[in-house]
Amino acid sequence: MPVLNTTQPTILDFAKSLDPDGSVARVIKLLSQTNEIISDAPAVEGNLPTGHQITQETGLPAVYYRQINQGTASGTGKTAQIVEQCAELVARGTIDCKLANLNGNSAAWRVSRNSRHMEAMNQRMTSTLIYGNGGLTPSEFSGFSVRYSLLSAGNGGNIIDAGGIGSDNSSIYLTGWGSETAHLIFPKGSTGAGIKHQDLGEDDVLDAAGLPYRALKDLWTWDNGLALPDWRYVVRIANIDISNLVAQSSNADLIEKMIVAIHCLPHIGMCRPVFYMNRTVFSMLDIQRRNDVIAGGGLKYENVDGVATSTFRGIPVRRLDALVETEARVV
């Protein structure tokens, strides 16, 4: 199975269309450097100022076999409309005016100097992409774990139970990215894929002792969300017991579960599939691949878009540290 590409632009692609000296382009590039999922996920402009309305097919129209001189009834499919909301992620930075002037006070340097804010935004966005719960925290959008959280739900067939019963569980996600399957969203009419930088100028700020000094202030906002036009293109391998996995128990066969996950996707040619797992799970998958190499475990290292990438049956495998090891059992 070849590694699939996508023609749908990612957030990184939006950076390439901006002025190379612009701070927004620099912000986007910094975000993508420490968060590989941003390089994978298509970013689609929503059709609403606050999100994106999706019309999903919930039933196919009736069709008929007919004989000559026999009529047929017309039929229409059933649809439902879902509104996916964007959330606003905010970061503020301050730099002592003296330090900024020593370094030319360029927008690019200030963005680079405040890179810790980019990393914080990265970690929060990725955590929300997995564990966000817009129902409990209205300022967030709902992530994958909330949407795939019940084995008996309508999408329960796309949740694979790895057998863990304790509280040290983790998950693997197989996400089939695409404009008709799963993608990130940003509000209608926004620029820079929902990412905005504002130079707030010079002002007094207080140090740790409460004493003022002059500093330059910056504000970054990132309006983002998740849309699933077709839930069948996301598969969660849940209840991976970390202690069993590290002990190499026979109850923690990752390769078997990943093969099952691939076959859950309706049509792999309709998306760009990527596996996501945390560092522990990734390392144990590598060990299982080593142990299974004679039988052809399927995990390889290939060059994908000029970057050495681990793949399983041609599908990229990414480390995603936002996936915790303290998940409750999915039932």
Secondary structure, DSSP 8 states (H G I E B T S, - for coil): -------S-BHHHHHHTS-TT-HHHHHHHHHHHS-HHHHHSBEEE-SBTTEEEEEEEEE--------TT--------EEEEEEEE-EEEEEEEEEEHHHHHHTTT-HHHHHHHTHHHHHHHHHHHHHHHHH--TTT-TTS---HHHHS--TTSTTGGGEEE----SS-EEEEEEEEEBTTTBEEEE-TT-SGGGEEEEEEEEEEEE-TTS-EEEEEEEEEEEEEEEE-S-GGGEEEEEEEEHHHHHTT-TT--HHHHHHHHHTTSS-GGGSEEEEEE-HHHHHHHHHHHHHTGGG---EEEEEETTEEEEEETTEEEEE-TTS-S-B----
